[in-house]
Amino acid sequence: MNRLTEICECNSGFMAACPDYGTSSLVIFGAPMDFTVSFRPGSRSGPQAIRLASPGLEEHSLYSGKDLRHASFYDAGDLILPIGNTSRSLELVEEAASAILEDKKFPLLLGGEHLVSLGGLRAAAQSFPGLAVIHFDAHADLRTDYLGEIHSHAAVMYRAYQDLGVELFQYGIRSATAEEVAFAKQHTHFYPFHVLEPLRETLPLLKGRPVYVSIDIDVVDPAYAPGTGTPEPGGITSAELLASLALLAQLDVVAMDLVEVSPVYDPAGITAMLAAKVIREMILAFAK
């Protein structure tokens, strides 16, 4: 806990968070980074926007029948990241996630751009050999580099596959280069356009093994989630995303993240509210 206190700063916490790290089984932390975004910046404000939206929800969930007031989870705040220093920022994300995992707790990372997931994935892959990654996204994120930069939000899943050897299950993808599609068909479990049905079909492949879940909010159509840096029309509904979360509760999920909320592009705040609802359901599913 001491190290998390040193590298995080506490802001507004997620609704109903417990003040005691020691007794909590799940720990939220934010990575306010958007150094490598390829279109519109602003996702560094995502973690706080999600927290500030959360009191608009009920603590009780009609989806799970559970209540946040009975869940043991802690909000550590946001990492203090060196602006512009991508490699050190990823190290800090990994360090925080590793500290949480070492304490036998569940890390729940709020982005920030999608590249921050690589820090969380590094920690989870170190702790859980044979890690499978569930990736909900509009974009394949399988570029080898973006404009010569290998550490980019457009290349995060390629890096996870190449550097960490994880098994990738990709859902909802509707934007990719021809090269990414060819790579995905050969090296990942690739399910474009939809999430709920292919996830249901692949559950037998995922049960009984450690799973990391990475949710890019742009998997949802911009009609439901306009506040994101690279909106891509033709996505799933918010209802399909929420229905998919119930399936995740059947798996041995060991860590997760939700990324790419960019509140500046959504004055109504509906994207942050959807993200907060997703986080609520994940807390209720995985906080003991």
C-alpha positions as CSV (number, residue, x, y, z in Angstrom):
1,M,0.0,0.0,0.0
2,N,2.9,2.4,0.8
3,R,4.2,2.3,-2.8
4,L,0.7,3.0,-4.3
5,T,0.4,6.0,-2.0
6,E,3.7,7.3,-3.3
7,I,2.9,7.1,-7.0
8,C,-0.8,7.9,-7.0
9,E,-2.7,11.1,-6.0
10,C,-6.2,10.8,-4.7
11,N,-8.9,12.9,-6.3
12,S,-12.7,12.2,-6.3
13,G,-13.1,8.5,-5.6
14,F,-15.6,6.2,-7.3
15,M,-19.0,6.1,-5.7
16,A,-19.1,3.9,-2.5
17,A,-15.4,3.1,-2.5
18,C,-14.1,1.7,0.7
19,P,-11.6,4.0,2.6
20,D,-9.5,0.9,3.7
21,Y,-7.1,-0.6,1.2
22,G,-6.2,-3.5,3.4
23,T,-9.7,-4.9,3.6
24,S,-10.5,-4.3,-0.1
25,S,-10.3,-7.1,-2.7
26,L,-10.4,-4.8,-5.8
27,V,-8.4,-1.6,-6.4
28,I,-9.2,1.1,-8.9
29,F,-6.4,3.2,-10.2
30,G,-6.2,5.7,-13.1
31,A,-3.6,6.3,-15.7
32,P,-4.2,9.9,-17.1
33,M,-2.1,9.5,-20.2
34,D,-2.8,10.4,-23.9
35,F,0.7,10.9,-25.3
36,T,0.4,8.7,-28.4
37,V,-3.2,9.3,-29.6
38,S,-3.5,9.3,-33.3
39,F,-6.5,11.5,-33.8
40,R,-8.0,13.6,-30.9
41,P,-6.3,14.0,-27.5
42,G,-8.2,14.3,-24.2
43,S,-8.4,10.8,-22.7
44,R,-6.1,11.8,-19.9
45,S,-9.2,13.3,-18.4
46,G,-11.1,10.0,-18.6
47,P,-10.4,8.6,-15.2
48,Q,-11.7,11.6,-13.3
49,A,-14.7,12.0,-15.6
50,I,-15.7,8.4,-14.9
51,R,-15.4,8.9,-11.1
52,L,-17.4,12.1,-11.2
53,A,-20.2,10.5,-13.2
54,S,-20.5,7.5,-10.8
55,P,-22.8,9.2,-8.2
56,G,-25.4,9.5,-11.0
57,L,-25.9,5.8,-10.8
58,E,-27.6,3.7,-8.1
59,E,-25.4,1.6,-5.9
60,H,-27.7,-1.3,-6.6
61,S,-27.5,-3.1,-9.9
62,L,-30.6,-4.6,-11.5
63,Y,-28.2,-6.6,-13.8
64,S,-26.5,-8.6,-11.0
65,G,-28.8,-8.0,-8.1
66,K,-25.8,-6.9,-6.1
67,D,-25.0,-3.6,-4.4
68,L,-21.8,-1.5,-4.3
69,R,-22.3,-0.8,-0.6
70,H,-21.6,-4.5,0.0
71,A,-18.5,-4.7,-2.2
72,S,-15.0,-4.4,-0.9
73,F,-13.2,-2.1,-3.3
74,Y,-10.7,0.8,-2.9
75,D,-9.9,3.8,-5.2
76,A,-6.2,4.6,-5.1
77,G,-6.6,7.7,-7.3
78,D,-4.5,8.5,-10.4
79,L,-0.9,7.7,-11.1
80,I,1.4,10.7,-11.2
81,L,2.8,10.3,-14.7
82,P,5.8,12.2,-16.2
83,I,4.2,14.0,-19.1
84,G,5.6,13.0,-22.4
85,N,7.6,10.1,-21.0
86,T,5.8,7.1,-22.4
87,S,8.2,4.3,-21.3
88,R,8.4,5.6,-17.7
89,S,4.6,6.0,-17.6
90,L,4.1,2.4,-18.7
91,E,6.6,1.3,-16.0
92,L,4.5,3.1,-13.4
93,V,1.3,1.5,-14.6
94,E,3.0,-1.9,-14.4
95,E,4.4,-1.2,-11.0
96,A,1.0,-0.2,-9.6
97,A,-0.7,-3.2,-11.1
98,S,2.0,-5.6,-9.8
99,A,1.8,-4.1,-6.3
100,I,-2.0,-4.8,-6.3
101,L,-1.6,-8.3,-7.6
102,E,1.2,-9.1,-5.1
103,D,-1.3,-8.1,-2.4
104,K,-3.7,-10.7,-3.9
105,K,-6.1,-8.0,-5.0
106,F,-7.8,-7.3,-8.4
107,P,-6.5,-4.3,-10.4
108,L,-9.0,-2.2,-12.2
109,L,-7.3,0.3,-14.4
110,L,-9.0,3.5,-15.8
111,G,-7.5,5.1,-18.9
112,G,-6.2,7.2,-20.5
113,E,-5.3,6.0,-24.0
114,H,-5.3,2.3,-24.8
115,L,-1.5,2.1,-24.6
116,V,-1.8,2.2,-20.8
117,S,-3.2,-1.3,-21.0
118,L,0.3,-2.6,-21.8
119,G,1.5,-1.8,-18.3
120,G,-1.4,-3.7,-16.8
121,L,-0.9,-6.6,-19.2
122,R,2.8,-6.8,-18.3
123,A,2.0,-7.2,-14.7
124,A,-0.8,-9.7,-15.2
125,A,1.3,-11.8,-17.6
126,Q,4.1,-11.9,-15.1
127,S,1.7,-13.1,-12.4
128,F,-0.4,-15.5,-14.5
129,P,1.3,-17.7,-17.1
130,G,-1.0,-18.7,-19.9
131,L,-2.9,-15.4,-19.8
132,A,-5.8,-14.9,-22.2
133,V,-6.8,-11.4,-23.2
134,I,-10.3,-10.4,-24.0
135,H,-10.2,-7.2,-26.1
136,F,-13.4,-5.2,-26.8
137,D,-12.6,-2.4,-29.3
138,A,-13.6,-0.7,-32.5
139,H,-9.9,-1.0,-33.7
140,A,-7.7,-4.0,-34.0
141,D,-4.7,-2.2,-32.4
142,L,-2.4,-4.6,-34.2
143,R,-0.2,-2.2,-36.1
144,T,3.5,-3.0,-35.7
145,D,4.0,0.8,-35.2
146,Y,2.3,4.1,-35.9
147,L,4.4,6.7,-37.7
148,G,7.5,4.8,-36.6
149,E,6.5,4.6,-32.9
150,I,6.1,1.0,-31.7
151,H,4.6,2.1,-28.3
152,S,1.4,3.6,-29.6
153,H,-2.3,3.1,-28.7
154,A,-2.7,1.8,-32.3
155,A,-0.1,-1.0,-31.6
156,V,-0.9,-2.0,-28.0
157,M,-2.4,-5.5,-28.8
158,Y,0.4,-6.3,-31.2
159,R,2.9,-5.4,-28.5
160,A,1.0,-7.6,-26.0
161,Y,1.1,-10.5,-28.4
162,Q,4.7,-10.1,-29.5
163,D,6.3,-9.1,-26.2
164,L,4.2,-11.0,-23.7
165,G,3.0,-14.1,-25.6
166,V,-0.6,-13.7,-24.5
167,E,-3.5,-15.3,-26.4
168,L,-5.8,-12.6,-27.9
169,F,-9.5,-12.8,-28.2
170,Q,-10.7,-9.7,-30.1
171,Y,-14.4,-8.7,-30.3
172,G,-16.3,-5.8,-31.9
173,I,-13.5,-4.8,-34.3
174,R,-14.7,-2.7,-37.2
175,S,-11.7,-0.7,-38.3
176,A,-8.3,-2.2,-39.3
177,T,-5.6,-2.1,-42.0
178,A,-5.4,-5.0,-44.4
179,E,-2.2,-6.0,-42.7
180,E,-3.8,-6.0,-39.3
181,V,-6.7,-8.2,-40.5
182,A,-4.3,-10.7,-42.1
183,F,-2.3,-10.8,-38.8
184,A,-5.4,-11.3,-36.7
185,K,-6.7,-14.1,-38.9
186,Q,-3.4,-15.9,-38.4
187,H,-2.5,-15.1,-34.8
188,T,-5.6,-14.1,-32.8
189,H,-9.2,-15.1,-32.2
190,F,-10.8,-12.4,-34.4
191,Y,-14.5,-11.6,-34.2
192,P,-15.4,-8.4,-36.0
193,F,-18.5,-6.2,-35.6
194,H,-20.2,-8.1,-32.7
195,V,-19.4,-8.9,-29.1
196,L,-22.2,-10.7,-27.3
197,E,-22.7,-13.7,-29.5
198,P,-19.1,-14.5,-30.3
199,L,-18.2,-14.1,-26.7
200,R,-20.9,-16.5,-25.7
201,E,-19.6,-19.0,-28.3
202,T,-16.0,-18.7,-27.1
203,L,-16.6,-19.0,-23.4
204,P,-15.6,-22.7,-23.4
205,L,-12.1,-21.7,-24.7
206,L,-11.7,-19.2,-21.9
207,K,-13.1,-21.0,-18.9
208,G,-10.6,-22.3,-16.4
209,R,-7.7,-20.0,-17.4
210,P,-6.6,-16.5,-16.2
211,V,-8.2,-13.7,-18.2
212,Y,-7.4,-10.0,-18.6
213,V,-10.2,-7.9,-19.9
214,S,-9.5,-4.7,-21.9
215,I,-12.4,-2.5,-22.9
216,D,-12.0,0.4,-25.2
217,I,-15.1,2.5,-24.9
218,D,-15.1,3.0,-28.7
219,V,-16.3,-0.5,-29.1
220,V,-19.7,1.1,-28.5
221,D,-21.2,3.1,-31.4
222,P,-20.5,6.8,-31.1
223,A,-24.3,7.3,-30.9
224,Y,-24.0,5.9,-27.3
225,A,-20.4,6.9,-26.6
226,P,-19.3,10.0,-28.5
227,G,-16.7,11.1,-25.9
228,T,-13.7,9.2,-27.3
229,G,-10.7,10.1,-29.3
230,T,-11.2,7.9,-32.4
231,P,-15.0,7.4,-32.8
232,E,-15.9,4.7,-35.3
233,P,-19.5,4.5,-36.6
234,G,-21.2,1.1,-36.8
235,G,-20.6,-0.2,-33.3
236,I,-22.5,-2.2,-30.7
237,T,-25.1,-0.7,-28.5
238,S,-24.5,0.1,-24.8
239,A,-27.1,-2.6,-24.0
240,E,-25.0,-5.3,-25.9
241,L,-21.9,-4.2,-24.0
242,L,-23.7,-4.5,-20.6
243,A,-25.1,-7.9,-21.6
244,S,-21.6,-9.1,-22.5
245,L,-20.3,-8.1,-19.0
246,A,-22.6,-10.7,-17.4
247,L,-20.8,-13.4,-19.4
248,L,-17.4,-12.2,-18.1
249,A,-18.5,-12.9,-14.6
250,Q,-18.4,-16.6,-15.5
251,L,-14.7,-16.4,-16.2
252,D,-11.5,-16.3,-14.0
253,V,-10.8,-12.6,-14.7
254,V,-7.7,-11.5,-12.9
255,A,-7.5,-7.9,-14.0
256,M,-9.2,-5.4,-16.3
257,D,-9.1,-2.0,-17.8
258,L,-11.4,0.5,-19.4
259,V,-9.8,3.1,-21.7
260,E,-10.2,5.9,-24.2
261,V,-13.0,8.0,-22.5
262,S,-12.4,11.5,-23.7
263,P,-14.9,13.7,-22.0
264,V,-14.1,16.9,-23.9
265,Y,-16.0,15.5,-26.9
266,D,-19.2,14.7,-25.0
267,P,-20.6,17.8,-23.2
268,A,-23.6,15.7,-22.1
269,G,-21.4,13.3,-20.2
270,I,-23.1,10.1,-21.5
271,T,-19.8,8.4,-22.4
272,A,-18.5,8.8,-18.9
273,M,-21.8,7.6,-17.4
274,L,-21.7,4.5,-19.6
275,A,-18.1,3.9,-18.5
276,A,-19.1,4.3,-14.8
277,K,-21.9,1.8,-15.3
278,V,-19.5,-0.7,-16.8
279,I,-17.1,-0.1,-13.9
280,R,-19.9,-0.6,-11.4
281,E,-20.8,-4.0,-13.0
282,M,-17.2,-5.1,-13.0
283,I,-16.7,-4.2,-9.4
284,L,-19.8,-6.2,-8.5
285,A,-18.6,-9.1,-10.5
286,F,-15.0,-9.3,-9.3
287,A,-14.8,-7.6,-5.8
288,K,-15.2,-10.3,-3.2
